[in-house]
């Protein structure tokens, strides 16, 4: 697969020389103090096919935009592989990244009851199977640095949240144990940093997500992540991260999460509270990363009253790529801005409360979750903010 990346890189250079001003260098050129860069994985094979079709159609700028998008550092997702397969694949990625002096980002997505069995449903069958899978990931990455985005929606969307648990909360208790186990197996590995799920700033309040993070083992993890696969702005997600980190420090000192400011407080009031109640240096606080892959235009506002369930998270129209990934955020609490969600891959079959089968906002049947979505990929490239390509 690395041959495909080489082909795309060569194509990108050729297109730029023919008709384009080169893009601003991506964050792969930005380093942290250890000299690391972020890893660029091979793209979805359908991205390569789209580039070829665009070239045949004479749409050179669009082709170059897709090339630039998939040549930007982004996460490697695992979730449906067997333990033997995920161990082999993860080992191959960390070795490849090490040769390039890069840090890979893994999004692990295999927890039982994943996505409440909705569009991205699946995952391990039970806790024992999940633990064996995590053990295999640990064997694969051992000895190499990596950032681990642990189980998107695992804490923000518990089995109890979607009516899939019993009266005793058996599945929710198991969910916490599964996340906790993954933290204990992965975080102690040298060079591995594990981040836990918070959803996004339009979902849980700081006061409700902090107890979930604590029960999921954040005390033993590097920290947490926010906005995965969503569209909230960098400003909103970074502020949400600061509030969560501050609340975790406050609770660690004996305070109650219910007393913390949340994302809907006036910022001046929230900052005053932090100044008065949190006296822990950033080096001792929990750090966070954010997802900027598709947030260049912010969130989508559905037409008022048009849909019974607008699904504003699901392939919203007219979104753009966000700021490029970087390990240099300028914020001592924010370890990185990442592209966690793979831009160009569909969120699923979005019906927005209608009978379907078409997405009423797009007039077409959306690809299933994880499949390449050509129309959306072009939107993301054309509406990227900042632009993915230089020039006009």
Long-range contacts (C-beta under 8 A, 24 or more apart in sequence): 1-42, 2-42, 2-96, 4-42, 4-43, 4-45, 4-48, 5-40, 5-42, 5-43, 5-71, 7-48, 8-43, 8-48, 8-51, 8-67, 8-70, 8-71, 9-71, 11-51, 11-63, 11-67, 12-64, 12-67, 12-68, 12-71, 15-60, 15-63, 15-64, 15-67, 16-64, 18-60, 19-60, 19-61, 19-64, 20-60, 20-61, 20-64, 20-389, 20-390, 20-391, 21-389, 21-390, 21-391, 22-390, 23-68, 23-387, 23-388, 23-389, 23-390, 24-324, 24-386, 24-390, 26-68, 26-71, 26-72, 26-73, 26-324, 26-325, 27-72, 27-73, 27-324, 27-325, 27-326, 27-327, 27-328, 27-337, 28-72, 28-73, 28-102, 28-325, 30-326, 30-327, 30-328, 31-327, 31-328, 32-327, 32-328, 35-101, 36-101, 36-102, 36-103, 36-145, 36-327, 37-73, 37-100, 37-101, 37-102, 37-103, 37-327, 38-73, 38-102, 38-103, 38-105, 38-325, 38-326, 38-327, 38-336, 38-338, 39-73, 39-76, 39-93, 39-96, 39-97, 39-100, 39-102, 39-103, 39-104, 39-105, 40-71, 40-72, 40-73, 40-74, 40-102, 41-74, 41-75, 41-76, 41-93, 41-104, 43-70, 44-70, 44-342, 44-344, 44-345, 44-372, 46-371, 46-372, 46-374, 47-344, 47-372, 47-377, 50-372, 50-374, 50-377, 61-389, 62-378, 62-381, 62-382, 64-389, 65-378, 65-381, 65-382, 65-384, 65-388, 65-389, 66-344, 66-377, 66-378, 66-381, 68-381, 68-388, 68-389, 69-321, 69-343, 69-344, 69-377, 69-380, 69-381, 69-384, 69-388, 70-344, 72-324, 72-325, 72-339, 72-388, 73-102, 73-105, 73-324, 73-325, 73-338, 73-339, 74-105, 74-293, 74-325, 74-338, 74-339, 74-340, 74-342, 74-343, 75-105, 75-106, 75-107, 75-149, 75-338, 75-339, 75-340, 75-341, 75-342, 76-104, 76-105, 76-106, 76-107, 77-106, 77-107, 77-109, 77-342, 78-106, 78-107, 78-108, 78-109, 78-110, 78-137, 79-108, 79-109, 79-110, 79-114, 79-122, 79-123, 80-110, 80-122, 83-132, 83-133, 83-135, 83-136, 84-136, 86-133, 86-136, 86-137, 86-140, 87-136, 87-137, 87-139, 87-140, 88-140, 89-140, 90-136, 90-137, 90-140, 90-141, 91-139, 91-140, 91-141, 94-140, 94-141, 94-143, 94-144, 94-145, 94-146, 95-144, 97-144, 97-146, 98-144, 98-145, 103-145, 103-146, 103-147, 103-327, 104-146, 104-147, 105-146, 105-147, 105-148, 105-149, 105-338, 105-340, 106-137, 106-141, 106-146, 106-147, 106-148, 106-149, 107-149, 107-152, 107-228, 107-340, 108-134, 108-137, 108-148, 108-149, 108-150, 108-151, 108-182, 109-151, 109-152, 110-151, 111-151, 111-154, 111-175, 111-178, 111-179, 112-171, 112-174, 112-175, 112-178, 113-159, 113-164, 113-171, 113-175, 114-151, 114-153, 114-154, 115-153, 115-157, 116-157, 116-159, 116-161, 116-162, 116-164, 117-164, 118-348, 119-314, 119-347, 119-348, 119-349, 119-368, 119-369, 120-348, 120-369, 120-370, 127-174, 127-177, 127-178, 130-178, 130-181, 131-178, 131-181, 134-181, 134-182, 134-185, 134-186, 135-185, 137-185, 137-186, 138-185, 138-186, 138-189, 141-186, 141-189, 141-192, 142-189, 143-189, 143-190, 144-191, 145-190, 145-191, 145-192, 146-191, 146-192, 146-193, 147-192, 147-193, 147-195, 147-289, 147-335, 147-336, 147-338, 148-186, 148-192, 148-193, 148-194, 148-195, 149-195, 149-225, 149-228, 149-289, 149-338, 149-340, 150-179, 150-182, 150-183, 150-186, 150-194, 150-195, 150-196, 150-197, 150-221, 151-178, 151-179, 151-182, 151-197, 152-197, 152-228, 152-229, 152-340, 153-197, 153-199, 154-178, 154-179, 154-196, 154-197, 154-216, 155-179, 155-196, 155-197, 155-198, 155-199, 155-209, 155-212, 155-213, 155-216, 156-197, 156-198, 156-199, 156-200, 156-203, 156-204, 156-209, 156-212, 157-199, 158-212, 176-215, 176-216, 179-216, 179-217, 180-215, 180-216, 180-217, 183-216, 183-217, 183-218, 183-220, 183-221, 184-217, 184-220, 187-220, 187-221, 187-222, 193-222, 193-223, 193-335, 194-221, 194-222, 195-221, 195-222, 195-223, 195-224, 195-225, 195-288, 195-289, 196-221, 196-223, 196-224, 196-225, 197-224, 197-225, 197-228, 198-224, 198-225, 198-226, 198-240, 198-244, 198-288, 199-226, 199-230, 200-226, 200-227, 200-228, 200-230, 200-232, 200-237, 200-240, 201-226, 201-227, 201-232, 201-236, 201-237, 201-239, 201-240, 201-263, 202-230, 202-232, 202-299, 205-262, 205-263, 205-264, 206-240, 206-243, 206-244, 206-247, 206-257, 206-260, 206-261, 206-262, 206-263, 207-247, 207-257, 207-258, 207-260, 207-262, 209-244, 210-244, 210-247, 210-248, 210-251, 210-257, 210-260, 211-257, 213-244, 213-248, 214-248, 214-251, 218-248, 218-286, 219-252, 221-286, 222-286, 222-287, 222-335, 223-286, 223-287, 223-288, 223-289, 223-335, 224-286, 224-288, 225-288, 225-289, 225-290, 225-291, 225-338, 225-340, 226-288, 226-290, 226-291, 227-290, 227-291, 227-292, 227-295, 228-291, 228-340, 228-341, 229-291, 229-294, 229-313, 229-340, 229-341, 229-347, 230-291, 230-294, 230-295, 230-299, 230-313, 230-341, 231-294, 231-295, 231-297, 231-298, 231-299, 231-300, 231-313, 231-316, 231-319, 232-295, 232-298, 232-299, 233-295, 233-298, 233-299, 234-290, 234-292, 234-295, 234-322, 234-323, 234-337, 236-263, 237-290, 237-291, 237-292, 237-295, 238-290, 238-329, 238-331, 238-334, 239-263, 239-267, 241-288, 241-290, 241-333, 241-334, 242-274, 242-331, 242-333, 243-270, 243-274, 244-286, 244-288, 245-285, 245-286, 245-287, 245-288, 245-333, 246-274, 246-278, 246-285, 248-285, 248-286, 249-278, 249-280, 249-284, 249-285, 249-286, 250-277, 250-278, 252-280, 253-280, 282-332, 282-333, 283-332, 285-333, 286-333, 287-333, 287-334, 287-335, 288-333, 288-334, 288-335, 289-334, 289-335, 289-336, 289-337, 289-338, 289-340, 290-334, 290-336, 290-337, 290-338, 291-338, 291-339, 291-340, 291-341, 292-322, 292-323, 292-324, 292-325, 292-337, 292-338, 292-339, 293-321, 293-322, 293-338, 293-339, 293-340, 293-341, 293-342, 293-343, 294-319, 294-320, 294-321, 294-322, 294-341, 294-343, 294-380, 295-319, 295-322, 296-320, 296-321, 296-322, 296-323, 296-380, 296-383, 296-384, 296-385, 296-386, 297-383, 297-385, 302-352, 307-352, 307-353, 307-354, 307-360, 308-352, 308-353, 309-351, 309-352, 309-353, 310-352, 310-353, 311-350, 311-351, 311-352, 311-353, 313-347, 314-347, 314-348, 314-350, 314-352, 314-366, 315-346, 315-347, 315-348, 315-350, 315-359, 315-361, 315-362, 315-366, 315-373, 315-376, 316-361, 317-361, 317-362, 317-379, 318-379, 318-383, 319-376, 319-379, 319-380, 319-383, 320-379, 320-380, 320-382, 320-383, 320-384, 320-385, 321-380, 321-381, 321-383, 321-384, 321-385, 321-388, 322-384, 322-385, 323-386, 324-386, 343-377, 343-380, 344-372, 344-373, 344-376, 344-377, 344-380, 345-369, 345-370, 345-371, 345-372, 345-373, 346-370, 346-371, 346-372, 346-373, 346-376
